Amino acid sequence: MIDINVISIKEAYELRVVLNNMIHTHETNAMDVLMKGETHPDFALKQGNKIRAWNDTDSMIQLLRDSGYTSTDIYNVKVKGIPAIVKLTKETEIDIEQFIEVSRNKSTLVYTGE
Protein backbone atom coordinates (compact mmCIF):
# COMPACT_ATOMS: atom_id res chain seq x y z
CA MET A 1 0.00 0.00 0.00
CA ILE A 2 1.33 3.43 -0.93
CA ASP A 3 1.24 6.17 1.69
CA ILE A 4 0.24 9.20 -0.36
CA ASN A 5 1.30 11.52 2.45
CA VAL A 6 4.98 10.72 1.91
CA ILE A 7 5.33 10.46 -1.89
CA SER A 8 6.69 13.28 -4.04
CA ILE A 9 4.48 15.24 -6.41
CA LYS A 10 6.26 13.55 -9.32
CA GLU A 11 5.43 10.13 -7.89
CA ALA A 12 1.82 11.26 -7.37
CA TYR A 13 1.49 12.24 -11.03
CA GLU A 14 3.04 8.94 -12.12
CA LEU A 15 0.62 7.08 -9.85
CA ARG A 16 -2.28 9.04 -11.33
CA VAL A 17 -1.38 7.78 -14.81
CA VAL A 18 -1.32 4.18 -13.57
CA LEU A 19 -4.66 4.62 -11.77
CA ASN A 20 -6.29 6.29 -14.78
CA ASN A 21 -5.19 3.41 -17.02
CA MET A 22 -6.47 0.83 -14.52
CA ILE A 23 -9.82 2.62 -14.17
CA HIS A 24 -10.14 3.00 -17.94
CA THR A 25 -9.61 -0.74 -18.44
CA HIS A 26 -12.15 -1.58 -15.72
CA GLU A 27 -14.74 0.83 -17.18
CA THR A 28 -14.16 -0.47 -20.73
CA ASN A 29 -14.71 -4.05 -19.57
CA ALA A 30 -17.86 -3.01 -17.68
CA MET A 31 -19.22 -1.24 -20.77
CA ASP A 32 -18.59 -4.33 -22.91
CA VAL A 33 -20.52 -6.50 -20.43
CA LEU A 34 -23.43 -4.05 -20.14
CA MET A 35 -23.69 -3.51 -23.92
CA LYS A 36 -24.22 -7.27 -24.28
CA GLY A 37 -27.29 -6.94 -22.06
CA GLU A 38 -25.61 -8.56 -19.07
CA THR A 39 -25.28 -7.05 -15.60
CA HIS A 40 -22.16 -5.78 -13.89
CA PRO A 41 -21.76 -5.55 -10.10
CA ASP A 42 -20.20 -2.06 -10.17
CA PHE A 43 -21.89 -0.28 -13.07
CA ALA A 44 -25.20 0.29 -14.81
CA LEU A 45 -26.02 1.97 -18.10
CA LYS A 46 -27.68 5.36 -17.85
CA GLN A 47 -29.83 6.19 -20.83
CA GLY A 48 -28.36 8.99 -22.93
CA ASN A 49 -30.03 12.34 -23.48
CA LYS A 50 -32.77 12.49 -26.06
CA ILE A 51 -31.67 13.74 -29.49
CA ARG A 52 -34.43 15.10 -31.68
CA ALA A 53 -34.01 15.57 -35.44
CA TRP A 54 -36.31 16.09 -38.40
CA ASN A 55 -36.87 12.85 -40.31
CA ASP A 56 -38.47 14.54 -43.36
CA THR A 57 -37.47 18.19 -43.50
CA ASP A 58 -39.00 18.88 -46.91
CA SER A 59 -42.45 17.60 -45.90
CA MET A 60 -42.32 19.48 -42.60
CA ILE A 61 -41.44 22.73 -44.39
CA GLN A 62 -44.22 22.17 -46.94
CA LEU A 63 -46.75 21.55 -44.14
CA LEU A 64 -45.71 24.80 -42.45
CA ARG A 65 -45.89 26.75 -45.75
CA ASP A 66 -49.33 25.27 -46.50
CA SER A 67 -50.37 26.43 -43.03
CA GLY A 68 -49.39 30.02 -43.83
CA TYR A 69 -45.94 30.25 -42.25
CA THR A 70 -43.26 32.24 -44.10
CA SER A 71 -39.55 31.62 -44.59
CA THR A 72 -38.86 34.13 -41.81
CA ASP A 73 -41.00 32.02 -39.47
CA ILE A 74 -39.28 28.77 -40.47
CA TYR A 75 -35.60 29.64 -40.99
CA ASN A 76 -32.89 31.32 -38.91
CA VAL A 77 -30.27 33.30 -40.78
CA LYS A 78 -26.90 33.89 -39.09
CA VAL A 79 -23.76 35.75 -40.01
CA LYS A 80 -21.01 33.41 -41.17
CA GLY A 81 -18.11 32.73 -38.82
CA ILE A 82 -14.98 34.87 -38.66
CA PRO A 83 -12.77 32.57 -40.80
CA ALA A 84 -15.36 32.53 -43.61
CA ILE A 85 -15.78 36.33 -43.59
CA VAL A 86 -12.00 36.91 -43.45
CA LYS A 87 -11.58 34.59 -46.44
CA LEU A 88 -14.43 36.35 -48.27
CA THR A 89 -12.82 39.79 -47.84
CA LYS A 90 -9.19 38.68 -48.19
CA GLU A 91 -8.63 40.17 -51.66
CA THR A 92 -10.48 43.43 -50.93
CA GLU A 93 -9.77 46.74 -49.21
CA ILE A 94 -12.33 45.98 -46.49
CA ASP A 95 -10.90 46.24 -42.95
CA ILE A 96 -12.80 43.45 -41.21
CA GLU A 97 -10.32 43.20 -38.30
CA GLN A 98 -11.88 46.24 -36.60
CA PHE A 99 -14.95 44.12 -35.87
CA ILE A 100 -13.09 41.15 -34.38
CA GLU A 101 -12.71 40.85 -30.62
CA VAL A 102 -10.05 38.44 -29.39
CA SER A 103 -10.24 36.86 -25.96
CA ARG A 104 -9.02 33.66 -24.36
CA ASN A 105 -10.68 30.73 -22.63
CA LYS A 106 -9.88 30.04 -19.00
CA SER A 107 -6.20 29.17 -18.47
CA THR A 108 -5.36 25.60 -17.52
CA LEU A 109 -2.59 24.30 -15.31
CA VAL A 110 0.11 22.24 -17.00
CA TYR A 111 2.52 20.19 -14.89
CA THR A 112 6.12 20.91 -15.93
CA GLY A 113 7.95 19.40 -12.94
CA GLU A 114 10.39 16.54 -13.00
Secondary structure as GFF3:
##gff-version 3
##sequence-region A 1 114
A	DSSP	alpha_helix	9	35	.	.	.	ID=ss1
A	DSSP	alpha_helix	57	66	.	.	.	ID=ss2
A	DSSP	alpha_helix	71	74	.	.	.	ID=ss3
A	DSSP	alpha_helix	82	88	.	.	.	ID=ss4
A	DSSP	three_ten_helix	96	99	.	.	.	ID=ss5
###
